Amino acid sequence: MIQLSIVIPTYNRAKRLRACLEALRVQTHPASEFEVIVVVDGSTDETAEMLKNFEAPYSLRTIWQNKSGQPNALNRGIREAKGPYCLFLDDDITAAPQLVAEHLQAQRQQSKTVVIGQITLSLPSNGDWYANAFARGWRDHYDLLNQEGTELSWEDCYSGNMSVPREDLLACGGFDVGLVRGFDVELAKRLQKNGCSFVYARNALACQDEQKGFRELSQDAENAGRVDAMLYQQDPFMLSEALGSFAQGSWRKLILHRFLLAINIPPAVLEVLGRIIRQPSRRYSLYSLTQKYCYWRGVRQVMGTTGLWRQLTAGTPILMYHAIGLPDEPAGPFILPVDRFEKHIAWIKRLGYQPISLAQFLEYKQNCLFPPVRSVVITFDDGYADNYSLAYPILCAHNIPVTIFVVSSYLGRKNEWDQGGELAGRPLMSWSQVQELASQGVQIGAHSCLHHRLTEISESEANEEIVGSQKHLESKLGIAINIFAYPYGEHNTTIQNIVQQAGFVASCTADAELNTLISSPFALRRTEIRGNESFARFLLALWTGNAEAFWWVRKHKNNKR
């Protein structure tokens, strides 16, 4: 009885198709329990003759159709399948002997499962540098999947080695025949909506005979950009990690990508540059740069250069302030004179930035919608009295939302944790002042109870600092406290897990970078605005999310408050 139907779409790859079929002859699973359906999508080479003479120990069926595209061929195979499960293999895939058995075992262990097999690459001996770099990226991807605990997503689903229950495929309508690329991940997203989960079967191993070089691989990247853009326009929840990541990463890469897209340099120029570079790490960096550049060229072909394109390529800076000083108070790293703060706010408006609250940013993120172009979020840490008396009146006058993270056990008292520092002895807001700000729409967040370095105390103590501050604020203010800022910006996976388990929806670091829709909600980036630095650095913080762009790293980088 047929338990598994292997569907192989093919077009003009007779030699590689034969190798694919040969590998299926030596499967460890009984050949009587699986069938192979080859859907020939208008091939004009020797495929017909090869299939006619091929002798298989398993049931082999050939279906011919006029050239209609790979998604159409896959759907045809699904309709013709006799088994309860469909396994999709590309025609350039060579299956390891245990592949069929591994897929069936995984499918039988859990219903409504999309099983993703592992694929290695085989390159020709004369493969170009770009293909070799592509293979390295491919290996890195599967090395990550092979790590214990790696969470799978619909974007990990590749129809070159993937199995799905046939009834689930039929229920969701199969592959989208309107897509030239990305039809497998689009299907996976719909399967997920229909209740399917993803399982990685590392021992369902196959090897792909990769013959593509720079021209084909760069074109694939461009096509991926076009498809991702079209899918996002149809459904924002189809946002891919690549489409949401333009502003993710260092300011250097951000500026370089913006520059390349602005001058619209031909990708072939970058490929020629790669031939000159000899250092492998630099070559790989150039490959990554080129692939991303080609991808965004494809996105731009769909989006144009205004509206959504500008939102996609922007990113959102979250600015972090501490104390605001009186006009006669000296400026310091954590004390910004009030006149300079007023200048910052005025220029935010003058430059066309659109201040949004942290809650608004998180809502955009949750709904996979890009914030307005030039969005910026303003936050304050610790909760000093001058936030109430000096900063808030300026923000209120300009109708700018703000989030203030307060150290709960020191409200109504003075800063006692910064011994010897410029903030030592500085008054914090009273409970009544915090209550008043909250009633005026200011978002209040937790910043621990005592401002301890959470990574340097025990897990139970860290839990008390985090959960205790949340409960303390909620009981005193009568409002939900669902955002957190790590004292000194210090955090790790354990601390993040405590924050998440406490019911917070997001937490802020002190790591300088722009935020995107794919930024971790429990590691939001913020750039610190220091009182003793130039206005130019403030502008860089707005533009790149990093006030340190074009400067050497500060010696006092680890003195974050």
VEXZA-52722 format. One record per residue (C-alpha): z, x, y; residue in one letter. Coordinates in pm, whole numbers, plus 32768, in hexadecimal, padded with zeros to 4 digits. Each point is the difference from the previous one (the first is absolute). Layout:
VEXZA-52722
ZXYA ...
This chain:
VEXZA-52722
800080008000M 7F9D80868155I 8136805680D0Q 7F5980C28119L 7EAE7FED80AAS 7F8F814580A2I 7F0F7FB9811EV 7F20811D8072I 7F0E7FC0811FP 7EE781018013T 7ED2806080CDY 7F1681237FADN 810580DB7F58R 7F8780067E9AA 8089815A7FADK 81597FBE808FR 80087EA27F6CL 7FC080957EA8R 812780EE802BA 80D57ED58066C 7F9E7F3C7EC9L 802E81317F1EE 816880288076A 80477E977F9FL 7F91804B7E9BR 813380D97FC2V 81127F1C8085Q 81457FFB7F3CT 80087E858017H 7F3B7F467EF1P 7E977FD0806DA 80037EA07F70S 80F57F8F810FE 7F3480568134F 7EA17FC58079E 7F2B80B980FFV 7F247F4180F3I 7F0480D380BDV 7F727F48812DV 7EBC80AE8063V 7FCB7FC18172D 7E87802E801AG 7FEC81617F71S 7EA6809E7FF7T 805381447F45D 802280357E89E 81367F207FE6T 7F477EF87F32A 7F8880FA7EFCE 815680A67FE7M 80B27EB57FC8L 7EFE7F917F02K 803E81337F28N 817880208037F 80D17FB87EC9E 81647F918048A 81247FB27F16P 806D7EF480F4Y 7F537EC48077S 7F08806D810AL 7F4E7EFF80D3R 7EFF8047810ET 7FC07F138121I 7ED7803580E5W 7FE57F828162Q 7F3180448134N 80A980FA80E8K 81147F3380A2S 811381018041G 813080787F40Q 80E87ED98056P 7EFD7F0C7F7DN 7FD980CA7EC0A 817980087FCDL 80177E88802CN 7EEA7FCE7F04R 80C680CE7F06G 813B7F328040I 7F447EBC7FBBR 7F6F80897EBAE 8146809B7F84A 809D7F7D7EBEK 814E80B58015G 81377F8780BAP 7FFF814380CBY 7EE980AF80BDC 7FFD817A8028L 7F158081810DF 7F69815B7FD8L 7EFF80AA80DAD 7ECE80877F4ED 805E8167805AD 81557FE47F59I 805C80B17EBDT 812C7F597F5EA 811080C27F4EA 80337F8B7E97P 813E7F3C8051Q 7F767F4A8133L 7FBD7EAE7F5DV 814C80037F46A 80C28052813EE 7F5D7EE680C6H 803F7F027EECL 8169806D7FD6Q 80437FDC8174A 7F567EAC800FQ 80C67F7B7ED9R 814E80708090Q 7FE37F2C8138Q 7F2B7ED58063S 7F307FEF813EK 7FE48179801AT 7EFC80DE80A4V 800A81457F3BV 7F89813580B7I 7F9881287F2CG 7FFB816D8064Q 7EB780AB8057I 7FBB8173801AT 7EC1808F8094L 7F0080EA7F6AS 7F2480B380FEL 7EBB80BC7FC7P 801B817B800FS 7F298003813AN 80CA7EF680B4G 801D80398178D 8148804F80B5W 801D7E998075Y 7FF47F757E9CA 810B80F97F95N 80DF7F958121A 7FC57E947FA2F 806E80517E9CA 813F809E8085R 80527EC480C3G 7FB57F337EC9W 80F280D47F31R 810B7FE2810BD 7FE17E847FF3H 80327FEE7E88Y 81138106800AD 80B87F1180E5L 7FC37EDA7F15L 807F80D57EDFN 814F803080ABQ 81177F237F7FE 804E7EDD80E6G 7EBE800280C8T 7FBF7E9F8078E 7EA07F7F7FC4L 7F387F2A80EFS 7EB87F467FFBW 7F60813080A1E 803A80CC7EC2D 7F1E7F1E7F34C 7EB680A97FA7Y 7F0F7F467F1ES 7F9181457F5CG 81287FE07F11N 80B97EB6802AM 80547ED77F22S 80577E9A805EV 803B7EBE7F39P 7EB47F447FF8R 809E7EB3805EE 808F8098813FD 7EAC8090805AL 7F5D7EAE7FD5L 81177F4E80BCA 7FCE80D48137C 7E857FFC7FF5G 7FBA81657F92G 7F78811480DEF 7F7A7FBA815DD 7E86802F7FE1V 7FDF80268178G 80A981558000L 7F50814A7FBEV 814880BD7FE7R 81707FA77FE2G 7FB57ED27F26F 810480777F04D 8123801980F7V 7F997EB780A2E 80107F5E7EA8L 815180A47FBFA 808C7F69813FK 7F957EA37F92R 808D803B7EA4L 814A806280A2Q 7FFF7EBD80C9K 7FCB7F477EB8N 813A80987F6AG 7F7A81387F55C 80C381478006S 7F8581667FE1F 805180F57EE9V 7F9581697FF0Y 7FA7807F7EA3A 7FF481798024R 7F97802E7E94N 7ED67F158029A 7F44813B805DL 7E9280248059A 7F25810880A1C 7EF87FB28105Q 7EC280CC800ED 7FF4802C817AE 7EA8806C807AQ 80237FA7816EK 7FF581008117G 80447FFA8174F 7EF07F07805BR 806A7EFA7F02E 81768032802CL 7FF67FF0817BS 7F257ECA7FEAQ 80FC7F667F10D 8110803D8103A 7F2F7F5B810EE 7FBB7ED67F1FN 81747FE57FB5A 80467FEA8174G 7F017EEC802DR 80877F377EDCV 816D80298067D 7FAA7F8C8160A 7F457ECE7F7FM 81167FA37F0FL 8107801E8112Y 7F367F2180E6Q 7FF67EFA7EEDQ 8170801F7FA4D 810080DB80B9P 80CD801F7EC2F 7EDD80C67F70M 8068811B80E7L 7FCF81457F42S 80DA8130802CE 7ED680C18089A 7FAD7EF58103L 81677FF3807AG 803181788015S 7F248085811AF 8126806380DDA 80D9806D7EDAQ 805381727FF1G 8013812380EFS 7F8D7FF18168W 7F0B811A7FBBR 7F457F387EFAK 800D7ECA80DAL 7F5D80B18126I 7EFE80A77F1FL 7F987EB57F62H 7FE47F5C8154R 7F2D8123807CF 7F0F7FFB7ED6L 7FCA7E8B801FL 7FCB801F8177A 7EEC81077FE0I 7F767F5E7EC0N 7FBA814C7F58I 7F1F7FEB7EC7P 80D8802B7EC5P 7F0981017F7EA 807580F0810FV 815F7FF67F6CL 7F72803B7EA4E 7F4C8139807AV 814580798099L 80A57FD77EABG 7F0B80F47F66R 8072810980F5I 81747FCD7FC3I 808280C77ED9R 81727FA67FF6Q 802D7EDD7F08P 81167F5380C3S 7F337FFF8140R 7ECF7F847F45R 80C97EE27F73Y 80877FAC8158S 7E9A7FF58083L 7F9C7F227EDCY 811B7F0D804DS 7F9F8000816FL 7E927FBD7FABT 804A7EE87F0BQ 80DF7F5280FDK 7EFC80328111Y 7EED7F6A7F26C 80E47EDE7FA2Y 80427FAE816EW 7E8E801C8053R 7FD27EE87F04G 811A7F34809AV 7F6580278159R 7EB07F837F81Q 80A97EB47FB0V 80FF7FED811AM 7F3C80918121G 80C680C58104T 80CB7EF480B1T 81077EFD7FA8G 807C802D7E9DL 7F7381627FE9W 80E1806D811ER 81297F5D7F55Q 7FB080AA7EB6L 7FF18158809CT 81287FE480EDA 8155800E7F58G 81477F9580A4T 80F480F9809AP 81727FAA7FF3I 80B580B0811CL 816B80677FD6M 80E68025812BY 81768043800CH 80B78002814DA 7F847FAF8160I 80A280CD8112G 80587FAA8166L 7F28809C8110P 80FC81168040D 803C804A7E8EE 7F5281367F73P 7EED7FC07F03A 803380787E9DG 7F5C7FE37EACP 80A87EB07FC6F 80337F8F8168I 7ED17F8280C2L 80327FC18177P 7FD17E94805BV 7EE7804680F7D 7F3980B47EF3R 803E7EE47F0BF 7F7D7F0D8104E 7ECF80E08024K 7FC77FF67E86H 80097E867FFEI 7F197FE6812DA 7F0180E67F5DW 800F7F437EB7I 7F8C7ED180C2K 7F0A80C280DAR 7F51809E7ED4L 7FCC7EAD7F5EG 80FE80257EE8Y 80897EBF7F6EQ 817280177FB0P 80617F377ECCI 814F7FDB7F57S 805180AF7EBCL 801D7EA57F63A 7E9F7FAF8074Q 7F7881447F6DF 80A57FB07EB3L 7F6D7EA18007E 7EA4808D8039Y 803D80F37EE3K 807B7EF27F12Q 7ECC7F2C8043N 7F0F81297FEAC 7F907FC38165L 7FC8811E80F2F 80D17FFA813EP 7F4C7FE9814FP 7F4F81398079V 80F080F380AAR 81387F5D7F78S 814680BC8033V 81667FBB7F8FV 8130807080C8I 814E80497F5BT 815180928065F 80FA80A97F19D 817F7FFA8009D 80317EE580FCG 807A80AA813DY 80847F328120A 7EE2807980DBD 7F0B7F527F16N 809C7EBF8080Y 8033805E8170S 7ECE80D98045L 7EF37FDE7EF6A 80077E8C7FB6Y 7FCF7F89816AP 7EC380D68016I 7F7D7F857EB3L 80547E99805BC 7F4A801E814EA 7EC5806C7F49H 80307F027EE7N 800C81137EF9I 80B67FC07EB5P 80F181047F7BV 80C9804A7EC7T 815480A8801FI 80A2809F7ECFF 817A800A802EV 811780C57F5AV 80DF7EDA7FABS 815880A67FECS 7FD780A48155Y 7F997ECF80C9L 80F27FDA8123G 8063816F7FD7R 7F698154804CK 7F2380ED7F3AN 80EE80CC7F2AE 7F0980857EFDW 7F3880E580E6D 811980F88037Q 7F90811080EEG 7EB57F51803FG 7F7F7F66813FE 80457E9F7F83L 816D80467FA8A 80E77F0980ADG 7EE37F25807AR 80657E8D8009P 7F577F0F7F11L 7FC47E928048M 81137F047FCFS 7FE27EEC7F00W 7FD17F028115S 7EE080CA8093Q 7F5780197EADV 80347E8A7FCFQ 7F627FBB8154E 7ED180D87FB7L 7FD27F587EAFA 800B7EAA80AAS 7EEF807A80EEQ 7F1780537EE0G 804D81727FD2V 7FE9805C7E90Q 814080A67F86I 7FF080EA7ED8G 810280C27F39A 802A8178802EH 8123802D7F0BS 81747FDA803DC 806281628067L 7EB480B6802DH 802E80E07ED0H 7EDF80C57F6AR 7FB97F197EDDL 7F5F810A7F25T 813980DC8016E 81027F037F8AI 80337F587EAFS 7F2D7EDA7F98E 812A7F148017S 8053807E815EE 7E957FD88069A 80037E9F7F77N 81357FB180D2E 7F5D80938137E 7EC77F2F7FCEI 80837EB87F74V 8142801280C5G 7F4A801D814DS 7F237EDB7FA5Q 81267F1F7FA4K 80CA806F812DH 7EE47FAC80F2L 7FB07EB57F59E 81697F8C8003S 8035805E816EK 7EB07F90808AL 7FB87ED67F21G 7E97806C7FC6I 7F3E80967EDFA 7FE2817B800DI 7ED080657F35N 7F87814C8090I 80A081577FE7F 7FD38158809DA 806D81377F42Y 80FF80D280C5P 7F61814D805DY 7EC57F797F5AG 807A80847EB1E 7FA67F3D7EC8H 7F8D80257E9AN 7F9D7F177EE4T 816B7FAC7FADT 80517FA48168I 7EC27F32801EQ 805B7F427EC3N 815B7FAF8088I 7F667F7C8141V 7F067F2C7F41Q 81037F777F0DQ 80DF7F9F8126A 7EF77F0B806FG 7F6E80BF8125F 7E8C7FC3802DV 7FB7814E80A7A 80998149806ES 7F9D810880FBC 7FF581797FDFT 7FE3810D810AA 7EBE808B7F6BD 7EF080098106A 7EBD7F507FA1E 7F417EC18047L 804B7ED07F2AN 7EF97F3E7F41T 7FF77ECE7F23L 803380DD7ECFI 812B80BD808FS 81347FD47F28S 80DE7EF880A3P 812E80D57FA0F 7F79813D809EA 7F6A7F8B8148L 7F9E812380E0R 808B8030815DR 7FC181048109T 812D806F80C8E 7FE07FF4817BI 80DB8114808DR 808380028160G 7FB9816C804EN 7E9280067FA1E 7EC17FCC80C0S 7F497EBD8046F 7ED780907F41A 80CB7FF77EC1R 80517E94803DF 7E8A7FB88017L 7FC380C27EBEL 810A7F2C7F55A 7F3E7EC98060L 7EAF808E7F96W 805680BA7EBFT 815C7F837FA4G 807F8164802AN 808480938144A 7FE181577F5CE 7E827FEF7FE1A 7F6481448083F 815B80A1801CW 80C880DB7F19W 81127F487F46V 81447FF480C7R 811280EE7F9BK 80F17EDB8017H 7F307F237F1CK 81247FCF7F12N 80E97F918117N 7F8A7E987FF1K 80FC7EFD8064R 
